[in-house]
Amino acid sequence: MKKHFILLNLVIFFSLFPVISQETEVKKNDFIPQIVNSFLNLNLVFDEGVSYCQLTRIEKLEDRSNFVRETMMAGPFFQLQTVDFSFIDYMFKISAYYPVYSAFNGMKQKSKNMFNYAINAYLGMVYTDTQFGYINLNYSLGLHYMFQVTDEWFMHYVGLGGMVGLQIPLTKGWSIIESNFIAFDNPNLGKNRSIQPFDAAYQFQIDLGVRYSKRCKNSVYVINPKSKQKPAEE
């Protein structure tokens, strides 16, 4: 009885195997052209503006309160993002910062080096959700890196970051961009790791900028009369 049951299952499996293989092959054949077509018709938008960053580094101590170093920085940012990519959109942001305020355990510190600066980079996936007919809410999760020159060290930060922001379309081509970033990093990739390691590092960033695109135009926008706008697709 068991032999007949096993034989019956083998017959069913081998009879269905060509169908399963054919369906898998069709899915693969559909997947590859879709990816190629997405790259051939890739749409990019570019954002630029000003950015503010608040960086915190923490040294944990057992016999006294922790050492907390804070640095407030400001500078320009540049960002590019894909639009209507195959599965999900991607963004890359780069920004440069100059420190405007530093503190150690809440006490203001005067920098010894006027050439302190930081270079920041972020690469992540972006999901966009449209609210109220024209406001786009952007959500992102990705990889974060920062290089910072301090009075003591050349610091390297690597970690994970996230973003929540919005896009307000003003006209067909122009939009206002506001983004809020947070990142948690490993700050011990430079020479400080053997002499002055830090136990934690995190930072907040706020970006305010504009976006202009001739190719990816806004279908609904704020300034021009609504009578001249195309209705938003539901």
FENJOVEN-V366710 format. One record per backbone hydrogen bond with DSSP energy under -1.0 kcal/mol. NH is the residue of the N-H (numbers start at 1). CO is the residue of the C=O. Records with the same first field share a line. If there is no record, write none. Layout:
# FENJOVEN-V366710
NH = CO / CO
This chain:
# FENJOVEN-V366710
5 = 1
6 = 2
7 = 3
8 = 4
9 = 5
10 = 6
11 = 7
12 = 8
13 = 9
14 = 10
15 = 11
16 = 12
17 = 13
20 = 16
21 = 17
22 = 18
23 = 19
24 = 20
25 = 21
26 = 22
27 = 23
28 = 24
29 = 25
30 = 26
31 = 27
32 = 28
34 = 30
35 = 31
36 = 32
37 = 33
38 = 34
39 = 35
40 = 36
41 = 37
42 = 39
45 = 81
47 = 79
48 = 210
49 = 77
50 = 208
51 = 75
52 = 206
53 = 73
54 = 204
55 = 71
56 = 202
57 = 69
58 = 200
59 = 67
67 = 59
69 = 57
70 = 103
71 = 55
72 = 101
73 = 53
74 = 98
75 = 51
77 = 49
78 = 94
79 = 47
80 = 92
81 = 45
82 = 90
83 = 43
89 = 126
91 = 124
92 = 80
93 = 122
94 = 78
95 = 120
96 = 76
97 = 118
98 = 74
100 = 72
101 = 72
103 = 70
104 = 107
105 = 68
107 = 104
109 = 102
118 = 97
119 = 147
120 = 95
121 = 145
122 = 93
123 = 143
124 = 91
125 = 141
126 = 89
127 = 139
129 = 137
131 = 135
134 = 131
135 = 131
136 = 167
137 = 129
138 = 165
139 = 127
140 = 163
141 = 125
142 = 161
143 = 123
144 = 159
145 = 121
146 = 157
147 = 119
148 = 155
149 = 117
150 = 153
155 = 148
157 = 146
158 = 186
159 = 144
160 = 184
161 = 142
162 = 182
163 = 140
164 = 180
165 = 138
166 = 178
167 = 136
168 = 176
170 = 174
171 = 174
175 = 211
176 = 168
177 = 209
178 = 166
179 = 207
180 = 164
181 = 205
182 = 162
183 = 203
184 = 160
185 = 201
186 = 158
189 = 156
193 = 190
196 = 192
199 = 58
200 = 58
202 = 56
203 = 183
204 = 54
205 = 181
206 = 52
207 = 179
208 = 50
209 = 177
210 = 48
211 = 175
213 = 173
217 = 215
218 = 172
222 = 169
223 = 170
228 = 225
229 = 226
